[in-house]
Amino acid sequence: GLKLSAAERRGLKIGEAEKGKACEWAPEDPQAIGKLFSEKPAHAGVVGQTLGRIWCPIKGLDCKELETNVFLFTFRQASGWRRALEEGPWWFDKEL
């Protein structure tokens, strides 16, 4: 019964690094975008640290907030990326 908003249906463009600036991740690191369905905002650091322990316990992951409760996850382990996508949906702090 979950539905995307009109803005979410249009998509989200993530820009490339500016010329001369290094990317924050290696191109081979898998990434995923996730949305927390909650009325209260969550902090990227807390979300990344908590889910990183589950998804990528050895190398961890990076979590960047793109907008309120929408996050970009950069996985340091391909197995963590597969686990996050294949075993979802996931709950965080009693929220989907």
MODELLER restraints for C-alpha pairs under 7 A, 6 or more apart:
rsr = mdl.restraints
at = mdl.atoms
rsr.add(forms.Gaussian(group=physical.xy_distance, feature=features.Distance(at['CA:17:A'], at['CA:23:A']), mean=5.76, stdev=0.5))
rsr.add(forms.Gaussian(group=physical.xy_distance, feature=features.Distance(at['CA:29:A'], at['CA:74:A']), mean=6.40, stdev=0.5))
rsr.add(forms.Gaussian(group=physical.xy_distance, feature=features.Distance(at['CA:29:A'], at['CA:75:A']), mean=5.89, stdev=0.5))
rsr.add(forms.Gaussian(group=physical.xy_distance, feature=features.Distance(at['CA:29:A'], at['CA:76:A']), mean=5.99, stdev=0.5))
rsr.add(forms.Gaussian(group=physical.xy_distance, feature=features.Distance(at['CA:30:A'], at['CA:74:A']), mean=6.04, stdev=0.5))
rsr.add(forms.Gaussian(group=physical.xy_distance, feature=features.Distance(at['CA:30:A'], at['CA:75:A']), mean=5.54, stdev=0.5))
rsr.add(forms.Gaussian(group=physical.xy_distance, feature=features.Distance(at['CA:30:A'], at['CA:78:A']), mean=6.36, stdev=0.5))
rsr.add(forms.Gaussian(group=physical.xy_distance, feature=features.Distance(at['CA:30:A'], at['CA:81:A']), mean=6.47, stdev=0.5))
rsr.add(forms.Gaussian(group=physical.xy_distance, feature=features.Distance(at['CA:31:A'], at['CA:72:A']), mean=6.98, stdev=0.5))
rsr.add(forms.Gaussian(group=physical.xy_distance, feature=features.Distance(at['CA:31:A'], at['CA:73:A']), mean=5.46, stdev=0.5))
rsr.add(forms.Gaussian(group=physical.xy_distance, feature=features.Distance(at['CA:31:A'], at['CA:74:A']), mean=4.52, stdev=0.5))
rsr.add(forms.Gaussian(group=physical.xy_distance, feature=features.Distance(at['CA:31:A'], at['CA:75:A']), mean=6.00, stdev=0.5))
rsr.add(forms.Gaussian(group=physical.xy_distance, feature=features.Distance(at['CA:32:A'], at['CA:72:A']), mean=5.92, stdev=0.5))
rsr.add(forms.Gaussian(group=physical.xy_distance, feature=features.Distance(at['CA:32:A'], at['CA:73:A']), mean=5.28, stdev=0.5))
rsr.add(forms.Gaussian(group=physical.xy_distance, feature=features.Distance(at['CA:32:A'], at['CA:74:A']), mean=6.82, stdev=0.5))
rsr.add(forms.Gaussian(group=physical.xy_distance, feature=features.Distance(at['CA:33:A'], at['CA:71:A']), mean=5.60, stdev=0.5))
rsr.add(forms.Gaussian(group=physical.xy_distance, feature=features.Distance(at['CA:33:A'], at['CA:72:A']), mean=4.57, stdev=0.5))
rsr.add(forms.Gaussian(group=physical.xy_distance, feature=features.Distance(at['CA:33:A'], at['CA:73:A']), mean=6.07, stdev=0.5))
rsr.add(forms.Gaussian(group=physical.xy_distance, feature=features.Distance(at['CA:34:A'], at['CA:70:A']), mean=5.77, stdev=0.5))
rsr.add(forms.Gaussian(group=physical.xy_distance, feature=features.Distance(at['CA:34:A'], at['CA:71:A']), mean=5.28, stdev=0.5))
rsr.add(forms.Gaussian(group=physical.xy_distance, feature=features.Distance(at['CA:34:A'], at['CA:72:A']), mean=6.53, stdev=0.5))
rsr.add(forms.Gaussian(group=physical.xy_distance, feature=features.Distance(at['CA:35:A'], at['CA:69:A']), mean=5.67, stdev=0.5))
rsr.add(forms.Gaussian(group=physical.xy_distance, feature=features.Distance(at['CA:35:A'], at['CA:70:A']), mean=4.42, stdev=0.5))
rsr.add(forms.Gaussian(group=physical.xy_distance, feature=features.Distance(at['CA:35:A'], at['CA:71:A']), mean=6.29, stdev=0.5))
rsr.add(forms.Gaussian(group=physical.xy_distance, feature=features.Distance(at['CA:36:A'], at['CA:69:A']), mean=5.16, stdev=0.5))
rsr.add(forms.Gaussian(group=physical.xy_distance, feature=features.Distance(at['CA:36:A'], at['CA:70:A']), mean=6.48, stdev=0.5))
rsr.add(forms.Gaussian(group=physical.xy_distance, feature=features.Distance(at['CA:36:A'], at['CA:95:A']), mean=6.98, stdev=0.5))
rsr.add(forms.Gaussian(group=physical.xy_distance, feature=features.Distance(at['CA:36:A'], at['CA:96:A']), mean=5.94, stdev=0.5))
rsr.add(forms.Gaussian(group=physical.xy_distance, feature=features.Distance(at['CA:37:A'], at['CA:95:A']), mean=6.38, stdev=0.5))
rsr.add(forms.Gaussian(group=physical.xy_distance, feature=features.Distance(at['CA:37:A'], at['CA:96:A']), mean=5.42, stdev=0.5))
rsr.add(forms.Gaussian(group=physical.xy_distance, feature=features.Distance(at['CA:38:A'], at['CA:95:A']), mean=6.07, stdev=0.5))
rsr.add(forms.Gaussian(group=physical.xy_distance, feature=features.Distance(at['CA:41:A'], at['CA:68:A']), mean=6.28, stdev=0.5))
rsr.add(forms.Gaussian(group=physical.xy_distance, feature=features.Distance(at['CA:41:A'], at['CA:69:A']), mean=5.87, stdev=0.5))
rsr.add(forms.Gaussian(group=physical.xy_distance, feature=features.Distance(at['CA:42:A'], at['CA:69:A']), mean=6.01, stdev=0.5))
rsr.add(forms.Gaussian(group=physical.xy_distance, feature=features.Distance(at['CA:44:A'], at['CA:63:A']), mean=5.61, stdev=0.5))
rsr.add(forms.Gaussian(group=physical.xy_distance, feature=features.Distance(at['CA:44:A'], at['CA:64:A']), mean=5.74, stdev=0.5))
rsr.add(forms.Gaussian(group=physical.xy_distance, feature=features.Distance(at['CA:44:A'], at['CA:65:A']), mean=5.50, stdev=0.5))
rsr.add(forms.Gaussian(group=physical.xy_distance, feature=features.Distance(at['CA:44:A'], at['CA:71:A']), mean=6.99, stdev=0.5))
rsr.add(forms.Gaussian(group=physical.xy_distance, feature=features.Distance(at['CA:45:A'], at['CA:63:A']), mean=6.64, stdev=0.5))
rsr.add(forms.Gaussian(group=physical.xy_distance, feature=features.Distance(at['CA:48:A'], at['CA:61:A']), mean=6.66, stdev=0.5))
rsr.add(forms.Gaussian(group=physical.xy_distance, feature=features.Distance(at['CA:48:A'], at['CA:62:A']), mean=6.13, stdev=0.5))
rsr.add(forms.Gaussian(group=physical.xy_distance, feature=features.Distance(at['CA:48:A'], at['CA:63:A']), mean=4.84, stdev=0.5))
rsr.add(forms.Gaussian(group=physical.xy_distance, feature=features.Distance(at['CA:52:A'], at['CA:60:A']), mean=5.11, stdev=0.5))
rsr.add(forms.Gaussian(group=physical.xy_distance, feature=features.Distance(at['CA:52:A'], at['CA:61:A']), mean=5.39, stdev=0.5))
rsr.add(forms.Gaussian(group=physical.xy_distance, feature=features.Distance(at['CA:53:A'], at['CA:60:A']), mean=6.73, stdev=0.5))
rsr.add(forms.Gaussian(group=physical.xy_distance, feature=features.Distance(at['CA:55:A'], at['CA:80:A']), mean=4.43, stdev=0.5))
rsr.add(forms.Gaussian(group=physical.xy_distance, feature=features.Distance(at['CA:55:A'], at['CA:83:A']), mean=6.44, stdev=0.5))
rsr.add(forms.Gaussian(group=physical.xy_distance, feature=features.Distance(at['CA:55:A'], at['CA:84:A']), mean=6.36, stdev=0.5))
rsr.add(forms.Gaussian(group=physical.xy_distance, feature=features.Distance(at['CA:56:A'], at['CA:77:A']), mean=5.99, stdev=0.5))
rsr.add(forms.Gaussian(group=physical.xy_distance, feature=features.Distance(at['CA:56:A'], at['CA:80:A']), mean=4.88, stdev=0.5))
rsr.add(forms.Gaussian(group=physical.xy_distance, feature=features.Distance(at['CA:59:A'], at['CA:76:A']), mean=5.59, stdev=0.5))
rsr.add(forms.Gaussian(group=physical.xy_distance, feature=features.Distance(at['CA:59:A'], at['CA:77:A']), mean=6.46, stdev=0.5))
rsr.add(forms.Gaussian(group=physical.xy_distance, feature=features.Distance(at['CA:60:A'], at['CA:75:A']), mean=6.91, stdev=0.5))
rsr.add(forms.Gaussian(group=physical.xy_distance, feature=features.Distance(at['CA:60:A'], at['CA:76:A']), mean=5.87, stdev=0.5))
rsr.add(forms.Gaussian(group=physical.xy_distance, feature=features.Distance(at['CA:61:A'], at['CA:73:A']), mean=6.76, stdev=0.5))
rsr.add(forms.Gaussian(group=physical.xy_distance, feature=features.Distance(at['CA:61:A'], at['CA:74:A']), mean=5.57, stdev=0.5))
rsr.add(forms.Gaussian(group=physical.xy_distance, feature=features.Distance(at['CA:61:A'], at['CA:75:A']), mean=4.60, stdev=0.5))
rsr.add(forms.Gaussian(group=physical.xy_distance, feature=features.Distance(at['CA:61:A'], at['CA:76:A']), mean=5.41, stdev=0.5))
rsr.add(forms.Gaussian(group=physical.xy_distance, feature=features.Distance(at['CA:62:A'], at['CA:73:A']), mean=5.70, stdev=0.5))
rsr.add(forms.Gaussian(group=physical.xy_distance, feature=features.Distance(at['CA:62:A'], at['CA:74:A']), mean=5.05, stdev=0.5))
rsr.add(forms.Gaussian(group=physical.xy_distance, feature=features.Distance(at['CA:62:A'], at['CA:75:A']), mean=6.62, stdev=0.5))
rsr.add(forms.Gaussian(group=physical.xy_distance, feature=features.Distance(at['CA:63:A'], at['CA:71:A']), mean=6.34, stdev=0.5))
rsr.add(forms.Gaussian(group=physical.xy_distance, feature=features.Distance(at['CA:63:A'], at['CA:72:A']), mean=5.65, stdev=0.5))
rsr.add(forms.Gaussian(group=physical.xy_distance, feature=features.Distance(at['CA:63:A'], at['CA:73:A']), mean=4.66, stdev=0.5))
rsr.add(forms.Gaussian(group=physical.xy_distance, feature=features.Distance(at['CA:63:A'], at['CA:74:A']), mean=6.48, stdev=0.5))
rsr.add(forms.Gaussian(group=physical.xy_distance, feature=features.Distance(at['CA:64:A'], at['CA:71:A']), mean=5.48, stdev=0.5))
rsr.add(forms.Gaussian(group=physical.xy_distance, feature=features.Distance(at['CA:64:A'], at['CA:72:A']), mean=5.12, stdev=0.5))
rsr.add(forms.Gaussian(group=physical.xy_distance, feature=features.Distance(at['CA:64:A'], at['CA:73:A']), mean=6.62, stdev=0.5))
rsr.add(forms.Gaussian(group=physical.xy_distance, feature=features.Distance(at['CA:65:A'], at['CA:71:A']), mean=4.50, stdev=0.5))
rsr.add(forms.Gaussian(group=physical.xy_distance, feature=features.Distance(at['CA:65:A'], at['CA:72:A']), mean=6.37, stdev=0.5))
rsr.add(forms.Gaussian(group=physical.xy_distance, feature=features.Distance(at['CA:66:A'], at['CA:72:A']), mean=6.60, stdev=0.5))
rsr.add(forms.Gaussian(group=physical.xy_distance, feature=features.Distance(at['CA:75:A'], at['CA:81:A']), mean=5.97, stdev=0.5))
rsr.add(forms.Gaussian(group=physical.xy_distance, feature=features.Distance(at['CA:90:A'], at['CA:96:A']), mean=6.05, stdev=0.5))
